[in-house]
Amino acid sequence: MLEVRDLHAYYGKSHILQGVDINVGENEIVSILGRNGVGRSTTLKAIMGNPEPHGEIVFRGKDVAGRKPHEIAHLGIGFVPEERAIFPALTVEQNLLLGIKSGRSGGRWSIDETWRLFPQLKERANAPGGALSGGEQQMLTICRTLMGDPDLIMVDEPTEGLAPQMVERVGELLQEIARRGISILLVEQRLVIAMRISHRVYVMGHGRIVFEGTPADLMAAGDVRREWLEV
């Protein structure tokens, strides 16, 4: 579904991504793991076109490198940023409606599905998004992205700053998304969650991929965990 080859990206003169290779298949949950500052979030942003990517990015057979972010979104890639980026003055329902993309709605997700899975959001449908808790805002952001009926969503640090109970809810939501045939490329700091829900994992270090395999493979690779993941 998604093939990324020899991806480079820069912030000014800083060479952040130094030849990243990643692929995501149909119905897969794939996680990018690593310490802060190694380029995980930049990888997702470069795939979406900002910062400008240098390399090969092919989505469903189409070269998307160099396209504008809104063009990439309309091709079927959704992006859930770490900062959530809800519209705080708009209601919960209005935030969801903004996620609908012309020509891609009416697919695997709807407002009714959001209400069914998260009745607490339905109860606050007319409340401003800024009045929600951090966990509720994260759920709203993910569900808003799903309203555009993407084939793949990229999710950046969805459990950051959340209480343990909400972390579990986020994990359950990501698994539900995958069950509906939507692939996921996940950046996640919490190793336990990523290892539990992922089909495959990549480990990043210094702007490069230093490991690829299943969660079981990574658990068996103690040297990789010690060098690139553990504090």
N, CA, C and O of each residue as an XYZ file, in Angstrom:
924
protein
N       0.821     -1.206      0.000
C       0.000      0.000      0.000
C       0.859      1.262      0.000
O       0.706      2.123     -0.866
N       1.763      1.368      0.972
C       2.676      2.511      1.060
C       4.104      2.007      0.989
O       4.497      1.122      1.750
N       4.887      2.574      0.067
C       6.296      2.221     -0.080
C       7.121      3.498      0.009
O       6.962      4.410     -0.802
N       7.991      3.552      0.987
C       8.889      4.694      1.165
C      10.315      4.198      0.993
O      10.745      3.270      1.677
N      11.047      4.821      0.074
C      12.405      4.381     -0.220
C      13.371      5.558     -0.233
O      13.135      6.571     -0.893
N      14.461      5.403      0.512
C      15.559      6.373      0.532
C      15.041      7.782      0.793
O      15.374      8.723      0.073
N      14.218      7.912      1.841
C      13.597      9.193      2.167
C      14.563     10.070      2.962
O      15.106      9.660      3.987
N      14.759     11.284      2.461
C      15.574     12.292      3.142
C      14.705     13.519      3.386
O      13.811     13.825      2.598
N      14.975     14.216      4.485
C      14.254     15.448      4.790
C      15.145     16.353      5.619
O      16.005     15.892      6.369
N      14.924     17.650      5.468
C      15.767     18.651      6.116
C      14.894     19.687      6.812
O      13.801     20.012      6.348
N      15.395     20.200      7.935
C      14.888     21.427      8.533
C      16.020     22.429      8.435
O      16.989     22.359      9.190
N      15.898     23.361      7.504
C      17.024     24.255      7.251
C      18.211     23.459      6.737
O      18.100     22.740      5.745
N      19.343     23.586      7.409
C      20.548     22.848      7.012
C      20.678     21.521      7.759
O      21.606     20.752      7.506
N      19.753     21.255      8.674
C      19.816     20.010      9.459
C      19.255     18.845      8.650
O      18.109     18.888      8.201
N      20.050     17.826      8.470
C      19.673     16.645      7.690
C      19.011     15.653      8.647
O      19.707     14.878      9.303
N      17.679     15.664      8.737
C      16.961     14.899      9.755
C      16.784     13.443      9.341
O      17.176     12.535     10.075
N      16.198     13.217      8.171
C      15.991     11.846      7.671
C      17.092     11.528      6.674
O      17.339     12.299      5.747
N      17.753     10.394      6.864
C      18.957     10.091      6.098
C      18.837      8.746      5.378
O      19.669      7.855      5.546
N      17.789      8.625      4.578
C      17.616      7.422      3.785
C      16.697      6.401      4.429
O      17.079      5.246      4.617
N      15.480      6.825      4.770
C      14.520      5.969      5.479
C      13.776      5.082      4.484
O      13.299      5.554      3.452
N      13.685      3.798      4.805
C      12.907      2.826      4.021
C      11.816      2.237      4.909
O      12.101      1.681      5.970
N      10.561      2.364      4.466
C       9.419      1.863      5.246
C       8.356      1.384      4.266
O       8.197      1.957      3.188
N       7.633      0.342      4.635
C       6.460     -0.043      3.858
C       5.338     -0.460      4.798
O       5.577     -0.983      5.886
N       4.116     -0.220      4.356
C       2.913     -0.589      5.100
C       1.993     -1.336      4.142
O       1.673     -0.834      3.064
N       1.570     -2.526      4.532
C       0.693     -3.325      3.691
C      -0.771     -3.130      4.026
O      -1.119     -2.371      4.931
N      -1.612     -3.811      3.300
C      -3.056     -3.750      3.541
C      -3.392     -4.276      4.938
O      -2.892     -5.316      5.366
N      -4.253     -3.529      5.636
C      -4.779     -3.942      6.947
C      -3.693     -4.128      8.000
O      -3.898     -4.852      8.974
N      -2.554     -3.492      7.820
C      -1.460     -3.620      8.778
C      -1.449     -2.463      9.771
O      -1.834     -1.340      9.443
N      -1.003     -2.755     10.986
C      -0.592     -1.730     11.936
C       0.926     -1.828     12.036
O       1.464     -2.841     12.482
N       1.604     -0.775     11.621
C       3.064     -0.730     11.626
C       3.500      0.430     12.502
O       3.034      1.555     12.324
N       4.388      0.164     13.444
C       4.841      1.202     14.366
C       6.289      1.579     14.102
O       7.115      0.736     13.753
N       6.580      2.869     14.277
C       7.946      3.377     14.247
C       8.319      3.721     15.680
O       7.700      4.583     16.304
N       9.323      3.051     16.187
C       9.762      3.233     17.565
C      11.123      3.918     17.591
O      11.842      3.936     16.592
N      11.463      4.471     18.728
C      12.763      5.117     18.866
C      12.701      6.210     19.909
O      11.625      6.599     20.362
N      13.861      6.695     20.281
C      13.919      7.778     21.256
C      13.479      9.087     20.621
O      13.421      9.204     19.397
N      13.168     10.070     21.458
C      12.776     11.390     20.971
C      13.902     12.002     20.154
O      15.078     11.862     20.488
N      13.525     12.679     19.084
C      14.501     13.412     18.298
C      15.210     12.635     17.212
O      16.133     13.158     16.588
N      14.797     11.376     16.965
C      15.500     10.563     15.963
C      14.888     10.684     14.571
O      15.457     10.177     13.604
N      13.725     11.355     14.451
C      13.128     11.554     13.139
C      11.821     10.831     12.898
O      11.342     10.797     11.765
N      11.226     10.248     13.936
C       9.981      9.488     13.739
C       8.845     10.380     13.256
O       8.205     10.081     12.247
N       8.592     11.473     13.970
C       7.509     12.378     13.575
C       7.804     13.044     12.236
O       6.901     13.261     11.427
N       9.070     13.364     12.011
C       9.451     13.973     10.737
C       9.153     13.034      9.575
O       8.816     13.489      8.482
N       9.275     11.738      9.800
C       8.965     10.767      8.751
C       7.508     10.892      8.320
O       7.217     10.935      7.124
N       6.590     10.951      9.286
C       5.173     11.091      8.953
C       4.910     12.414      8.243
O       4.177     12.460      7.255
N       5.504     13.478      8.745
C       5.271     14.800      8.151
C       5.838     14.872      6.733
O       5.238     15.495      5.857
N       6.987     14.238      6.505
C       7.579     14.252      5.161
C       6.715     13.465      4.179
O       6.581     13.855      3.019
N       6.135     12.366      4.639
C       5.227     11.608      3.770
C       4.048     12.480      3.358
O       3.553     12.374      2.236
N       3.597     13.347      4.272
C       2.494     14.262      3.973
C       2.955     15.510      3.220
O       2.131     16.357      2.875
N       4.254     15.634      2.962
C       4.736     16.718      2.110
C       5.332     17.909      2.804
O       5.720     18.861      2.126
N       5.432     17.916      4.129
C       6.002     19.043      4.860
C       6.681     18.559      6.140
O       5.997     18.208      7.101
N       8.027     18.533      6.169
C       8.973     19.170      5.251
C       9.048     18.464      3.902
O       8.623     17.318      3.750
N       9.598     19.180      2.934
C       9.700     18.641      1.584
C      10.493     17.338      1.581
O      11.629     17.309      2.054
N       9.915     16.263      1.058
C      10.625     14.986      1.044
C      11.537     14.855     -0.179
O      11.252     15.382     -1.254
N      12.622     14.147      0.020
C      13.513     13.794     -1.080
C      13.645     12.273     -1.063
O      14.185     11.701     -0.116
N      13.160     11.640     -2.091
C      13.152     10.182     -2.144
C      11.890      9.697     -2.820
O      11.204     10.467     -3.493
N      11.583      8.439     -2.646
C      10.448      7.814     -3.307
C       9.354      7.509     -2.290
O       9.589      6.816     -1.300
N       8.148      8.036     -2.546
C       6.976      7.753     -1.717
C       5.862      7.335     -2.660
O       5.346      8.154     -3.420
N       5.491      6.063     -2.616
C       4.475      5.533     -3.519
C       3.310      5.013     -2.686
O       3.481      4.172     -1.804
N       2.115      5.536     -2.987
C       0.909      5.117     -2.280
C      -0.078      4.564     -3.295
O      -0.523      5.272     -4.198
N      -0.414      3.292     -3.135
C      -1.308      2.607     -4.060
C      -0.886      2.810     -5.518
O      -1.712      3.073     -6.392
N       0.421      2.682     -5.753
C       0.959      2.758     -7.101
C       1.177      4.161     -7.634
O       1.652      4.325     -8.758
N       0.836      5.194     -6.837
C       1.011      6.573     -7.285
C       2.149      7.233     -6.517
O       2.246      7.110     -5.296
N       3.010      7.939     -7.254
C       4.102      8.676     -6.635
C       3.522      9.938     -5.998
O       2.981     10.796     -6.695
N       3.636     10.049     -4.675
C       3.064     11.214     -3.994
C       4.136     12.191     -3.516
O       3.802     13.249     -2.983
N       5.412     11.860     -3.693
C       6.488     12.753     -3.267
C       6.391     14.067     -4.034
O       6.311     14.073     -5.262
N       6.399     15.168     -3.308
C       6.322     16.474     -3.938
C       4.920     17.017     -4.086
O       4.753     18.182     -4.449
N       3.893     16.204     -3.814
C       2.523     16.711     -3.886
C       2.207     17.539     -2.640
O       2.871     17.418     -1.611
N       1.190     18.374     -2.754
C       0.775     19.194     -1.620
C       0.029     18.315     -0.603
O      -0.593     17.321     -0.979
N       0.095     18.685      0.685
C      -0.559     17.863      1.716
C      -2.025     17.576      1.446
O      -2.477     16.454      1.674
N      -2.788     18.567      0.964
C      -4.223     18.316      0.738
C      -4.429     17.340     -0.419
O      -5.409     16.594     -0.428
N      -3.521     17.334     -1.393
C      -3.621     16.374     -2.486
C      -3.364     14.960     -1.985
O      -4.043     14.014     -2.383
N      -2.372     14.829     -1.107
C      -2.054     13.522     -0.532
C      -3.224     13.014      0.304
O      -3.560     11.831      0.266
N      -3.840     13.923      1.061
C      -4.994     13.537      1.875
C      -6.136     13.033      1.003
O      -6.799     12.055      1.348
N      -6.364     13.693     -0.117
C      -7.471     13.289     -0.993
C      -7.195     11.965     -1.691
O      -8.125     11.309     -2.160
N      -5.937     11.567     -1.765
C      -5.609     10.261     -2.343
C      -5.894      9.119     -1.370
O      -5.942      7.955     -1.767
N      -6.086      9.463     -0.084
C      -6.467      8.432      0.875
C      -5.544      8.248      2.053
O      -5.619      7.222      2.729
N      -4.662      9.219      2.329
C      -3.800      9.150      3.509
C      -4.298     10.172      4.527
O      -4.370     11.364      4.230
N      -4.639      9.709      5.714
C      -5.035     10.593      6.797
C      -3.885     10.782      7.763
O      -3.055      9.887      7.925
N      -3.826     11.946      8.412
C      -2.734     12.256      9.335
C      -3.309     12.796     10.635
O      -4.071     13.762     10.637
N      -2.935     12.160     11.738
C      -3.327     12.606     13.075
C      -2.085     13.153     13.763
O      -1.251     12.373     14.223
N      -1.935     14.482     13.848
C      -0.707     15.058     14.407
C      -0.639     14.911     15.920
O      -1.656     14.739     16.592
N       0.564     14.980     16.433
C       0.767     14.859     17.878
C       0.040     15.958     18.638
O      -0.479     15.723     19.729
N       0.000     17.162     18.065
C      -0.615     18.297     18.773
C      -2.138     18.323     18.672
O      -2.779     19.247     19.173
N      -2.724     17.301     18.016
C      -4.179     17.092     17.909
C      -4.857     18.084     16.975
O      -5.642     17.674     16.119
N      -4.580     19.372     17.114
C      -5.035     20.365     16.134
C      -6.548     20.358     15.917
O      -7.015     20.468     14.783
N      -7.309     20.228     16.999
C      -8.751     20.420     16.868
C      -9.042     21.921     16.775
O      -8.174     22.756     17.031
N     -10.272     22.235     16.407
C     -10.708     23.628     16.385
C     -11.449     23.885     17.692
O     -12.602     23.477     17.829
N     -10.814     24.554     18.656
C     -11.383     24.630     20.009
C     -12.695     25.385     20.100
O     -13.500     25.105     20.988
N     -12.934     26.339     19.201
C     -14.168     27.121     19.278
C     -15.333     26.431     18.585
O     -16.485     26.807     18.805
N     -15.059     25.427     17.750
C     -16.127     24.689     17.083
C     -16.602     23.543     17.964
O     -15.856     23.045     18.808
N     -17.842     23.132     17.764
C     -18.379     22.038     18.567
C     -17.737     20.712     18.162
O     -17.073     20.615     17.129
N     -17.944     19.713     18.983
C     -17.437     18.372     18.678
C     -17.976     17.899     17.332
O     -17.223     17.394     16.498
N     -19.286     18.065     17.122
C     -19.883     17.616     15.861
C     -19.334     18.399     14.674
O     -19.086     17.820     13.616
N     -19.142     19.696     14.832
C     -18.591     20.506     13.745
C     -17.163     20.075     13.409
O     -16.785     20.044     12.238
N     -16.369     19.744     14.429
C     -15.019     19.240     14.188
C     -15.057     17.963     13.349
O     -14.256     17.788     12.431
N     -15.988     17.081     13.672
C     -16.100     15.833     12.909
C     -16.505     16.107     11.466
O     -15.949     15.509     10.545
N     -17.466     17.004     11.257
C     -17.939     17.298      9.913
C     -16.834     17.885      9.041
O     -16.836     17.689      7.826
N     -15.893     18.600      9.648
C     -14.788     19.171      8.886
C     -13.868     18.091      8.312
O     -13.106     18.355      7.382
N     -13.937     16.885      8.860
C     -13.079     15.808      8.372
C     -13.561     15.179      7.078
O     -12.806     14.449      6.436
N     -14.801     15.441      6.677
C     -15.347     14.833      5.466
C     -14.691     15.445      4.244
O     -14.638     16.666      4.099
N     -14.189     14.584      3.364
C     -13.552     15.036      2.131
C     -14.449     14.722      0.952
O     -15.008     13.629      0.868
N     -14.589     15.651      0.057
C     -15.425     15.464     -1.126
C     -14.969     14.246     -1.905
O     -13.795     14.113     -2.252
N     -15.917     13.359     -2.173
C     -15.612     12.171     -2.967
C     -15.115     10.999     -2.168
O     -14.944      9.911     -2.719
N     -14.867     11.189     -0.835
C     -14.349     10.089     -0.035
C     -15.216      9.791      1.183
O     -14.850      8.945      1.999
N     -16.346     10.462      1.325
C     -17.205     10.230      2.485
C     -18.130      9.046      2.227
O     -18.190      8.514      1.119
N     -18.848      8.647      3.272
C     -19.802      7.555      3.128
C     -19.146      6.198      3.079
O     -19.715      5.253      2.532
N     -17.949      6.083      3.645
C     -17.223      4.827      3.583
C     -17.301      4.038      4.864
O     -18.386      3.643      5.292
N     -16.138      3.801      5.490
C     -16.068      2.899      6.638
C     -16.298      3.585      7.970
O     -16.303      2.920      9.006
N     -16.489      4.889      7.973
C     -16.646      5.598      9.240
C     -17.699      6.677      9.100
O     -17.874      7.246      8.023
N     -18.401      6.960     10.186
C     -19.437      7.986     10.181
C     -19.525      8.601     11.572
O     -18.934      8.103     12.530
N     -20.275      9.693     11.659
C     -20.503     10.301     12.975
C     -21.206      9.314     13.891
O     -20.897      9.243     15.081
N     -22.149      8.550     13.349
C     -22.857      7.571     14.164
C     -21.902      6.546     14.767
O     -22.087      6.112     15.904
N     -20.867      6.157     13.994
C     -19.875      5.220     14.518
C     -19.106      5.847     15.673
O     -18.821      5.182     16.669
N     -18.773      7.120     15.540
C     -18.090      7.821     16.632
C     -18.962      7.849     17.877
O     -18.491      7.574     18.981
N     -20.220      8.178     17.699
C     -21.136      8.218     18.854
C     -21.269      6.836     19.496
O     -21.326      6.715     20.720
N     -21.316      5.801     18.663
C     -21.487      4.448     19.201
C     -20.277      4.024     20.032
O     -20.428      3.463     21.118
N     -19.089      4.292     19.522
C     -17.875      3.867     20.225
C     -17.532      4.785     21.394
O     -16.940      4.348     22.381
N     -17.908      6.059     21.278
C     -17.540      7.030     22.314
C     -18.766      7.835     22.719
O     -18.912      8.992     22.326
N     -19.651      7.221     23.508
C     -20.875      7.922     23.908
C     -20.590      9.210     24.656
O     -21.421     10.118     24.664
N     -19.409      9.304     25.294
C     -19.099     10.546     26.002
C     -18.923     11.708     25.033
O     -19.181     12.857     25.391
N     -18.483     11.416     23.799
C     -18.399     12.472     22.787
C     -19.793     12.863     22.304
O     -20.055     14.036     22.040
N     -20.677     11.890     22.188
C     -22.047     12.198     21.776
C     -22.719     13.105     22.797
O     -23.438     14.038     22.439
N     -22.477     12.820     24.073
C     -23.055     13.635     25.128
C     -22.585     15.087     25.039
O     -23.268     16.002     25.500
N     -21.406     15.284     24.439
C     -20.831     16.620     24.348
C     -20.782     17.099     22.905
O     -19.951     17.936     22.553
N     -21.666     16.573     22.075
C     -21.661     16.891     20.643
C     -21.741     18.391     20.378
O     -21.170     18.881     19.404
N     -22.445     19.122     21.238
C     -22.624     20.558     21.025
C     -21.688     21.408     21.878
O     -21.796     22.634     21.903
N     -20.773     20.747     22.575
C     -19.791     21.472     23.382
C     -18.609     21.872     22.507
O     -18.301     21.175     21.540
N     -17.941     22.979     22.823
C     -16.756     23.356     22.052
C     -15.633     22.336     22.249
O     -15.460     21.793     23.340
N     -14.878     22.086     21.184
C     -13.794     21.112     21.267
C     -12.779     21.450     22.339
O     -12.186     20.557     22.944
N     -12.577     22.740     22.575
C     -11.601     23.157     23.580
C     -11.999     22.807     24.992
O     -11.163     22.862     25.894
N     -13.267     22.442     25.216
C     -13.734     22.093     26.557
C     -13.503     20.627     26.887
O     -13.727     20.214     28.025
N     -13.060     19.829     25.918
C     -12.844     18.399     26.143
C     -11.544     18.149     26.893
O     -10.632     18.976     26.881
N     -11.476     16.993     27.545
C     -10.227     16.571     28.179
C      -9.220     16.203     27.096
O      -9.577     16.087     25.923
N      -7.961     16.021     27.491
C      -6.936     15.649     26.523
C      -7.245     14.346     25.820
O      -7.037     14.226     24.613
N      -7.742     13.362     26.566
C      -8.077     12.078     25.971
C      -9.239     12.178     25.004
O      -9.231     11.556     23.942
N     -10.247     12.969     25.379
C     -11.398     13.159     24.491
C     -10.994     13.897     23.221
O     -11.495     13.592     22.139
N     -10.090     14.866     23.347
C      -9.596     15.577     22.165
C      -8.837     14.629     21.243
O      -8.936     14.740     20.021
N      -8.079     13.699     21.821
C      -7.345     12.737     20.988
C      -8.310     11.850     20.222
O      -8.115     11.606     19.031
N      -9.351     11.362     20.892
C     -10.355     10.553     20.214
C     -11.043     11.354     19.110
O     -11.289     10.834     18.022
N     -11.352     12.614     19.391
C     -12.005     13.468     18.406
C     -11.108     13.652     17.186
O     -11.589     13.597     16.054
N      -9.829     13.867     17.400
C      -8.905     14.077     16.289
C      -8.814     12.842     15.409
O      -8.848     12.947     14.183
N      -8.697     11.667     16.028
C      -8.617     10.431     15.250
C      -9.900     10.210     14.468
O      -9.865      9.882     13.281
N     -11.039     10.391     15.140
C     -12.324     10.162     14.466
C     -12.566     11.188     13.368
O     -13.161     10.856     12.343
N     -12.124     12.415     13.554
C     -12.253     13.423     12.493
C     -11.463     13.008     11.256
O     -11.939     13.174     10.133
N     -10.274     12.475     11.450
C      -9.477     11.989     10.323
C     -10.185     10.844      9.608
O     -10.159     10.764      8.380
N     -10.813      9.965     10.372
C     -11.517      8.819      9.779
C     -12.740      9.235      8.979
O     -13.179      8.494      8.099
N     -13.296     10.397      9.263
C     -14.470     10.861      8.531
C     -14.186     11.040      7.044
O     -15.106     10.995      6.227
N     -12.925     11.240      6.690
C     -12.552     11.375      5.290
C     -12.367     10.053      4.584
O     -11.959     10.031      3.423
N     -12.656      8.936      5.258
C     -12.553      7.594      4.695
C     -11.176      7.313      4.105
O     -11.081      6.963      2.929
N     -10.109      7.455      4.886
C      -8.770      7.155      4.362
C      -8.543      5.653      4.241
O      -9.204      4.857      4.906
N      -7.604      5.281      3.388
C      -7.159      3.894      3.300
C      -6.014      3.624      4.272
O      -5.776      2.486      4.678
N      -5.311      4.695      4.635
C      -4.180      4.615      5.568
C      -4.226      5.839      6.455
O      -4.432      6.951      5.968
N      -4.036      5.653      7.760
C      -3.864      6.811      8.631
C      -2.503      6.724      9.304
O      -2.044      5.648      9.687
N      -1.876      7.873      9.437
C      -0.611      8.000     10.157
C      -0.908      8.736     11.454
O      -1.459      9.837     11.441
N      -0.544      8.128     12.563
C      -0.918      8.647     13.879
C       0.355      8.911     14.682
O       1.164      8.009     14.901
N       0.518     10.159     15.114
C       1.745     10.583     15.784
C       1.522     10.719     17.284
O       0.811     11.617     17.734
N       2.129      9.829     18.051
C       2.124      9.876     19.522
C       0.713     10.062     20.106
O       0.474     11.031     20.826
N      -0.215      9.153     19.807
C      -1.602      9.356     20.259
C      -1.800      9.237     21.765
O      -2.785      9.756     22.290
N      -0.891      8.565     22.476
C      -1.097      8.380     23.918
C      -0.309      9.369     24.767
O      -0.319      9.275     25.994
N       0.363     10.302     24.137
C       1.181     11.268     24.871
C       0.335     12.057     25.860
O      -0.637     12.705     25.474
N       0.708     12.001     27.144
C       0.053     12.787     28.178
C      -1.291     12.271     28.634
O      -1.992     12.963     29.373
N      -1.680     11.059     28.213
C      -2.996     10.543     28.574
C      -2.928      9.650     29.807
O      -1.899      9.036     30.092
N      -4.042      9.590     30.534
C      -4.157      8.696     31.687
C      -4.171      7.248     31.209
O      -4.565      6.976     30.074
N      -3.744      6.309     32.065
C      -3.663      4.896     31.645
C      -4.953      4.340     31.052
O      -4.906      3.590     30.077
N      -6.096      4.691     31.618
C      -7.366      4.176     31.090
C      -7.609      4.676     29.671
O      -8.088      3.924     28.822
N      -7.281      5.946     29.407
C      -7.477      6.493     28.069
C      -6.445      5.918     27.095
O      -6.736      5.767     25.908
N      -5.272      5.604     27.574
C      -4.272      4.943     26.724
C      -4.828      3.627     26.187
O      -4.660      3.307     25.010
N      -5.485      2.874     27.054
C      -6.091      1.613     26.626
C      -7.194      1.843     25.600
O      -7.337      1.069     24.654
N      -7.967      2.897     25.785
C      -9.040      3.201     24.830
C      -8.468      3.548     23.460
O      -9.017      3.149     22.433
N      -7.369      4.290     23.447
C      -6.728      4.630     22.175
C      -6.241      3.359     21.482
O      -6.419      3.196     20.275
N      -5.627      2.460     22.253
C      -5.179      1.202     21.672
C      -6.313      0.394     21.087
O      -6.183     -0.183     20.008
N      -7.429      0.352     21.798
C      -8.606     -0.373     21.299
C      -9.150      0.267     20.025
O      -9.566     -0.435     19.103
N      -9.148      1.604     19.975
C      -9.640      2.301     18.783
C      -8.759      1.988     17.578
O      -9.274      1.742     16.488
N      -7.447      1.993     17.755
C      -6.546      1.702     16.638
C      -6.762      0.283     16.114
O      -6.720      0.054     14.905
N      -6.992     -0.659     17.011
C      -7.265     -2.024     16.570
C      -8.598     -2.116     15.833
O      -8.721     -2.859     14.859
N      -9.593     -1.362     16.294
C     -10.890     -1.339     15.613
C     -10.751     -0.748     14.209
O     -11.377     -1.228     13.264
N      -9.935      0.285     14.077
C      -9.699      0.897     12.769
C      -9.102     -0.124     11.807
O      -9.537     -0.237     10.661
N      -8.106     -0.865     12.278
C      -7.467     -1.870     11.425
C      -8.449     -2.970     11.023
O      -8.399     -3.473      9.901
N      -9.340     -3.339     11.945
C     -10.334     -4.374     11.621
C     -11.266     -3.933     10.495
O     -11.847     -4.769      9.804
N     -11.407     -2.637     10.315
C     -12.273     -2.111      9.262
C     -11.532     -1.945      7.932
O     -12.067     -1.365      6.987
N     -10.311     -2.452      7.865
C      -9.573     -2.423      6.611
C      -8.763     -1.172      6.369
O      -8.364     -0.906      5.235
N      -8.512     -0.398      7.410
C      -7.706      0.821      7.300
C      -6.330      0.544      7.886
O      -6.212      0.167      9.052
N      -5.299      0.728      7.086
C      -3.935      0.497      7.555
C      -3.486      1.662      8.436
O      -3.997      2.776      8.317
N      -2.522      1.389      9.325
C      -2.066      2.395     10.282
C      -0.548      2.419     10.316
O       0.099      1.379     10.440
N       0.017      3.622     10.202
C       1.435      3.853     10.456
C       1.505      4.686     11.720
O       1.073      5.839     11.734
N       2.042      4.115     12.772
C       1.960      4.682     14.121
C       3.339      5.056     14.642
O       4.280      4.265     14.563
N       3.451      6.262     15.171
C       4.608      6.658     15.971
C       4.158      6.645     17.416
O       3.218      7.349     17.784
N       4.825      5.848     18.239
C       4.369      5.662     19.620
C       5.552      5.492     20.558
O       6.456      4.693     20.310
N       5.527      6.266     21.648
C       6.600      6.203     22.634
C       6.391      5.061     23.620
O       7.357      4.530     24.169
N       5.146      4.683     23.846
C       4.865      3.628     24.813
C       5.072      2.274     24.145
O       4.253      1.826     23.343
N       6.171      1.641     24.490
C       6.557      0.397     23.841
C       5.514     -0.694     24.051
O       5.260     -1.483     23.140
N       4.915     -0.753     25.216
C       3.966     -1.826     25.534
C       2.778     -1.788     24.580
O       2.376     -2.819     24.042
N       2.217     -0.597     24.372
C       1.069     -0.465     23.477
C       1.457     -0.824     22.051
O       0.761     -1.602     21.398
N       2.545     -0.276     21.567
C       2.965     -0.519     20.186
C       3.233     -1.998     19.939
O       2.848     -2.536     18.901
N       3.882     -2.646     20.877
C       4.226     -4.059     20.708
C       2.973     -4.935     20.739
O       2.932     -5.986     20.100
N       1.963     -4.504     21.476
C       0.757     -5.317     21.603
C      -0.130     -5.253     20.365
O      -0.745     -6.254     19.997
N      -0.203     -4.095     19.719
C      -1.172     -3.943     18.639
C      -0.546     -4.003     17.250
O      -1.275     -4.106     16.263
N       0.778     -3.943     17.138
C       1.424     -3.853     15.822
C       1.648     -5.224     15.200
O       1.894     -6.211     15.894
N       1.556     -5.260     13.875
C       1.957     -6.447     13.125
C       3.460     -6.439     12.877
O       4.116     -7.478     12.947
N       3.997     -5.256     12.587
C       5.430     -5.101     12.391
C       5.893     -3.808     13.040
O       5.101     -2.890     13.256
N       7.185     -3.742     13.351
C       7.739     -2.532     13.952
C       9.055     -2.177     13.265
O       9.806     -3.041     12.812
N       9.300     -0.881     13.208
C      10.602     -0.351     12.801
C      11.186      0.378     13.999
O      10.458      0.988     14.783
N      12.498      0.312     14.136
C      13.197      1.104     15.144
C      14.068      2.109     14.408
O      14.787      1.766     13.469
N      13.988      3.357     14.853
C      14.727      4.437     14.217
C      15.827      4.941     15.121
O      15.670      5.003     16.341
N      16.947      5.302     14.509
C      18.047      5.920     15.233
C      18.833      6.827     14.306
O      19.242      6.413     13.222
N      19.044      8.073     14.734
C      19.834      9.034     13.958
C      19.327      9.180     12.524
O      20.120      9.246     11.585
N      17.999      9.230     12.358
C      17.432      9.486     11.046
C      17.433      8.310     10.101
O      17.193      8.479      8.906
N      17.700      7.112     10.613
C      17.720      5.911      9.779
C      16.947      4.786     10.459
O      16.756      4.799     11.675
N      16.508      3.819      9.669
C      15.918      2.615     10.227
C      17.034      1.659     10.601
O      17.874      1.302      9.775
N      17.027      1.246     11.886
C      18.096      0.360     12.364
C      17.583     -1.048     12.652
O      18.365     -1.955     12.936
N      16.253     -1.225     12.578
C      15.679     -2.556     12.820
C      14.309     -2.612     12.174
O      13.570     -1.628     12.173
N      13.975     -3.778     11.621
C      12.640     -4.054     11.109
C      12.282     -5.494     11.442
O      13.102     -6.392     11.252
N      11.077     -5.726     11.935
C      10.649     -7.086     12.229
C       9.315     -7.092     12.950
O       8.654     -6.060     13.065
N       8.925     -8.254     13.432
C       7.707     -8.379     14.215
C       7.984     -7.970     15.654
O       9.145     -7.891     16.054
N       6.944     -7.709     16.438
C       7.177     -7.449     17.861
C       7.958     -8.577     18.537
O       8.803     -8.317     19.393
N       7.678     -9.831     18.155
C       8.423    -10.955     18.734
C       9.899    -10.880     18.365
O      10.766    -11.171     19.189
N      10.184    -10.485     17.118
C      11.575    -10.324     16.709
C      12.288     -9.280     17.557
O      13.435     -9.469     17.963
N      11.587     -8.167     17.821
C      12.204     -7.099     18.614
C      12.411     -7.535     20.056
O      13.429     -7.201     20.662
N      11.467     -8.271     20.608
C      11.636     -8.761     21.971
C      12.853     -9.670     22.081
O      13.516     -9.714     23.118
N      13.141    -10.393     21.005
C      14.300    -11.293     21.011
C      15.607    -10.559     20.752
O      16.683    -11.109     20.984
N      15.523     -9.311     20.270
C      16.730     -8.549     19.914
C      17.097     -7.610     21.052
O      16.922     -6.396     20.950
N      17.605     -8.177     22.131
C      17.942     -7.383     23.303
C      18.974     -6.317     23.013
O      18.926     -5.239     23.606
N      19.908     -6.589     22.116
C      20.942     -5.604     21.796
C      20.339     -4.375     21.126
O      20.776     -3.254     21.386
N      19.337     -4.572     20.264
C      18.672     -3.449     19.602
C      17.914     -2.611     20.621
O      17.990     -1.383     20.593
N      17.194     -3.251     21.506
C      16.429     -2.506     22.514
C      17.364     -1.710     23.412
O      17.086     -0.552     23.725
N      18.465     -2.316     23.828
C      19.383     -1.608     24.725
C      20.016     -0.408     24.044
O      20.174      0.645     24.663
N      20.380     -0.555     22.780
C      21.100      0.529     22.102
C      20.186      1.644     21.629
O      20.578      2.811     21.651
N      18.968      1.310     21.198
C      18.149      2.283     20.517
C      16.839      2.649     21.215
O      16.183      3.608     20.809
N      16.440      1.908     22.257
C      15.146      2.170     22.886
C      15.228      2.438     24.373
O      14.575      3.352     24.875
N      16.014      1.661     25.077
C      16.011      1.766     26.545
C      16.800      2.978     26.998
O      17.766      3.400     26.362
N      16.354      3.526     28.126
C      17.011      4.725     28.682
C      18.310      4.329     29.374
O      19.012      5.188     29.906
